[in-house]
Each structure stands twice: as structure tokens, then as C-alpha cells.
Amino acid sequence: MTLVYIIISTIVISLASLVGIFFISLKQDSLARIVNNLVIFATGVLLGGALLHLIPEALGSEARASLWIIAGIILFFILEKFLFWRHCHNGVCEIHPVRYLNLLGDGVHNFVDGTVIAAAFVADFKLGITVSIVSLAHEIPQEIGDFAILVHSGLSRAKALLYNLICATTCILGGIIAFFFASRINNLTGILIAFAGGNFLYMALVDLLPEFRKTERAATFALQFLLLCLGIFFMWLLKFIN
């Protein structure tokens, strides 16, 4: 049944790539506000998922968990530098001629998500659900932003959705591959969970949260702070669900 849970979870997350279709008719400023609010909530979910679930689980099951957490942080820093993988959540950012390389980076990211989800389900069903929720919370605003960027770069809306979906399906592939390897390689599950903890921390603290440091309006900051806390609180509540 574990493999079934992994496949279902990764399919659901892959389908999040189609969420952009619901925002086709929105004006740019309206899209930016929605995406910003989703991103700050996802930041809280990422922080809560890493610090309340993944890292404690990794520290309890893998002796060298701290090293793998650091490895997760470093690898995603390298991915951003060498794959031009950026999170342009405002729906507007500089368009590079290497947009297909950006799609490749997104595919790598989704593949890693799939391996992490598989490792979490192999370790514990509850942890698998938690990691799936964290991945989905981050994936939705990212896919909306990616869709807007691809359309702005000259792709038709149909092609933008298709390319996003193709990249997203690597999540399923990563999940299946990780499931079979996790049952054959000792400590692989603990390593992947620690790696994911570093990954989520990096995305939350380096990639997402700094975007909101420039907020000037007190009301906007209050809303963002509330959404951040709600994301963390939501992940804290998951600790008590059996």
C-alpha cells in the first residue's frame, strides 16, 4: 500500500501544475496579490514542516542527519546558481532566453520532491501526509508564478500549461524510483528526510521570506505575518493527528 500512497500523492502534486488555468483571466496586480499571500502562507508551512516534522524525525533516525541537512541547503543553492532556477512569485520577473533551462530546473525540483515524499511514506504514513501537504502548499503558488512567466515570455497559455504539467510529472517518477531504492539501501530514508529538511529550510529562509522584507505598509505586513504564523500553526496541529 505504501507505493499506492506515494503514487496518489505525487499525482495530486503534479496536477497542481494546472492551477494556472484558474487565473488566466486575472489582471496582473490581482494575480500578484493572490500569489504573494499564498507564498507567505507556504513559507510558514515550509518552516513548520522542516523544524517540527522532518528535522526531528531525521535526527532520531540518522546519525549523520546534520550533514545531510547541510547538504540539502547547499544543493539547492547550487541548483539556483547553475540551473537559473528562480521563484518569481510576483508573476513578473526578468525573462531569460533560457526559459527551457528553467523548466529543466523545475523538473529537477519536482523529481526531488517525489523522492522526499516517497522516503517520508516509507518511514511513516503520517510523515508522508505531512510532507505531501508541505510540497503542495509550496507548489501551488510556484506553479501560478511559473505559468504567468511562461505566458509573459511568449508561450501560448495552452503550451505553458502543457510544459508545466510535463515538468511536474517528474515528481511521480522520483517517488517511484525512491520507493524501490529505499527498500534496498540502508538508511536511505533517513538521509532523504534530513536532505528534505535542509531543502525546505533553504526555500523558506533564503528564497521566499526575504521577498517580504521590503513591505512598507503596516497593514500589509500584519496580514503577511498572520499568514506566516497560520502556516506554522497548521503544521504544528498536524503533530497531534494520529
C-alpha atoms as one frame of an Amber mdcrd trajectory, in Angstrom:
protein
   0.000   0.000   0.000   2.924   2.363   0.589   3.648   2.578  -3.138  -0.024
   3.341  -3.807   0.063   6.211  -1.303   3.217   7.556  -2.946   1.731   7.429
  -6.444  -1.538   9.085  -5.372   0.301  11.833  -3.504   2.720  12.608  -6.339
  -0.103  12.626  -8.908  -2.056  15.156  -6.833   1.028  17.373  -6.532   1.733
  17.044 -10.263  -1.812  18.165 -11.064  -1.118  21.363  -9.123   0.783  22.454
 -12.247  -2.613  23.042 -13.905  -3.774  25.509 -11.256  -2.702  28.387 -13.512
  -5.790  27.775 -15.669  -7.970  29.272 -12.906  -6.026  32.550 -13.005  -5.916
  33.145 -16.777  -8.454  35.975 -16.707  -6.983  37.844 -13.724  -5.211  41.150
 -14.118  -1.523  41.246 -13.233  -1.935  43.158  -9.964  -4.713  40.848  -8.750
  -2.617  37.798  -9.595   0.354  39.263  -7.744  -1.688  39.822  -4.557  -3.077
  36.283  -4.566   0.306  34.698  -5.227   2.013  36.808  -2.545  -0.492  35.705
   0.104  -0.172  32.063  -0.926   3.620  32.301  -0.832   3.819  33.744   2.683
   1.448  31.022   3.955   3.565  28.397   2.163   6.665  29.861   3.840   5.132
  29.147   7.244   4.215  25.638   6.105   7.782  25.024   4.926   9.276  26.267
   8.200   6.838  24.214  10.254   7.339  21.135   8.118  11.120  21.346   8.383
  11.512  22.285  12.050   8.532  20.460  13.568   8.465  17.276  11.481  11.303
  16.458   9.087  14.381  17.531  11.043  13.265  15.969  14.362  12.431  12.741
  12.505  15.815  12.757  10.750  17.773  13.435  13.935  16.087  10.468  15.550
  16.764   8.021  12.716  20.018   9.082  11.033  23.313   9.556  12.891  24.687
  11.992  10.309  21.432  13.878   9.845  23.038  17.286  10.414  25.408  16.734
   7.491  22.574  15.760   5.178  20.546  18.802   6.258  23.508  20.982   5.268
  23.802  19.033   2.004  20.159  19.796   1.231  20.799  23.510   1.734  23.956
  23.542  -0.381  22.478  21.523  -3.260  19.537  23.867  -3.693  21.872  26.849
  -3.614  23.816  25.205  -6.453  20.618  24.458  -8.385  19.627  28.110  -8.229
  23.016  29.234  -9.483  23.600  26.741 -12.280  20.088  25.939 -13.486  18.835
  29.549 -13.342  16.006  28.212 -11.180  14.208  31.123  -9.590  10.874  31.609
  -7.825   9.354  34.686  -9.472   6.224  34.667  -7.323   5.056  38.149  -8.230
   4.208  36.967 -11.730   6.693  39.434 -13.251  10.445  38.963 -13.434  13.262
  39.214 -15.920  12.688  36.813 -18.807  15.799  34.892 -19.813  16.264  33.265
 -23.207  16.984  30.041 -21.343  13.395  29.507 -20.202  13.613  25.842 -21.174
  16.594  25.501 -18.883  14.409  26.978 -16.154  11.814  24.330 -16.929  14.556
  21.725 -16.604  15.388  23.123 -13.177  11.703  22.929 -12.232  11.655  19.301
 -13.361  14.662  18.527 -11.166  12.957  20.226  -8.237   9.794  18.161  -8.740
  11.831  14.960  -9.044  13.472  15.709  -5.688  10.034  16.409  -4.189   8.926
  12.965  -5.323  11.912  11.244  -3.714  11.292  13.080  -0.449   7.593  12.158
  -0.425   8.473   8.515  -1.045  11.031   8.497   1.764   8.517  10.056   4.143
   5.825   7.464   3.358   8.355   4.629   3.740   9.292   5.977   7.177   5.768
   6.687   8.417   2.339   7.246   6.847   1.681  10.373   8.925   5.027  11.850
   7.936   4.233  11.121   4.281   0.967  13.057   4.542   2.789  15.936   6.248
   5.482  16.161   3.560   2.842  15.952   0.822   0.962  18.893   2.352   4.162
  20.929   2.615   5.059  20.176  -1.010   1.573  21.046  -2.239   1.463  24.313
  -0.265   4.692  25.444  -1.896   3.891  24.028  -5.335   0.633  25.918  -5.885
   1.999  29.497  -5.732   5.141  28.421  -7.580   3.124  26.914 -10.432   0.936
  30.018 -10.683   4.047  32.154 -10.931   5.682  29.801 -13.447   2.556  29.851
 -15.600   2.466  33.656 -15.641   6.173  33.842 -16.521   5.906  31.337 -19.387
   2.940  33.202 -20.892   4.757  36.509 -20.500   7.808  35.039 -22.243   5.795
  34.356 -25.375   4.297  30.888 -24.940   0.595  30.341 -25.520  -1.450  29.569
 -22.423  -2.045  26.010 -23.636   1.685  25.396 -24.134   2.525  26.981 -20.780
   0.121  24.600 -19.024   1.435  21.623 -21.013   5.092  22.373 -20.233   4.296
  22.911 -16.564   2.479  19.572 -16.446   5.332  17.711 -18.158   7.836  19.114
 -15.658   5.521  18.264 -12.770   5.260  14.579 -13.720   8.907  14.082 -12.734
   7.551  14.130  -9.168   5.814  10.796  -9.855   8.974   9.347 -11.371  11.065
  10.460  -8.399   8.596   8.928  -5.966   8.551   5.525  -7.661  12.337   5.340
  -8.045  12.949   6.399  -4.435  10.465   3.808  -3.143  12.328   0.911  -4.747
  15.757   2.189  -3.743  14.677   2.959  -0.164  13.833  -0.701   0.410  17.282
  -1.797  -0.822  19.698   0.824   0.556  20.228   1.065   4.299  19.481   4.457
   5.894  18.408   5.996   2.568  15.058   7.005   4.051  16.651   8.879   6.943
  19.116  10.567   4.581  16.368  11.777   2.239  14.270  13.088   5.131  17.248
  15.046   6.504  18.017  16.275   2.991  14.416  17.459   2.625  14.636  19.322
   5.933  17.573  21.313   4.567  15.731  21.838   1.289  12.615  23.236   2.979
  14.660  25.477   5.281  16.581  26.896   2.330  13.451  27.646   0.319  11.702
  29.286   3.278  14.574  31.369   4.687  16.593  32.178   1.560  14.194  32.035
  -1.357  10.801  33.101  -0.015  10.914  35.075   3.237  13.369  37.784   2.029
  10.833  38.795  -0.648   8.636  40.245   2.078  11.275  42.208   3.969  10.631
  45.250   1.770   6.984  45.515   2.805   6.319  49.097   3.863   2.615  49.252
   4.709   1.821  48.201   8.276  -1.494  46.590   7.279   0.180  44.510   4.587
   2.916  43.411   6.970   0.314  42.444   9.601  -1.529  40.275   7.073   1.700
  38.634   5.925   2.798  37.957   9.497  -0.610  36.417  10.267  -0.424  34.148
   7.204   3.126  33.107   8.121   2.027  32.183  11.645  -1.027  30.355  10.313
   1.208  28.210   8.123   3.426  27.296  11.085   0.397  26.722  13.339  -1.181
  24.439  10.745   1.930  22.251  10.675   2.066  22.234  14.494  -1.520  20.929
  14.608  -0.536  18.040  12.334   1.757  16.742  15.076  -1.325  15.806  17.116
  -3.184  13.951  14.361  -2.845  10.198  14.717
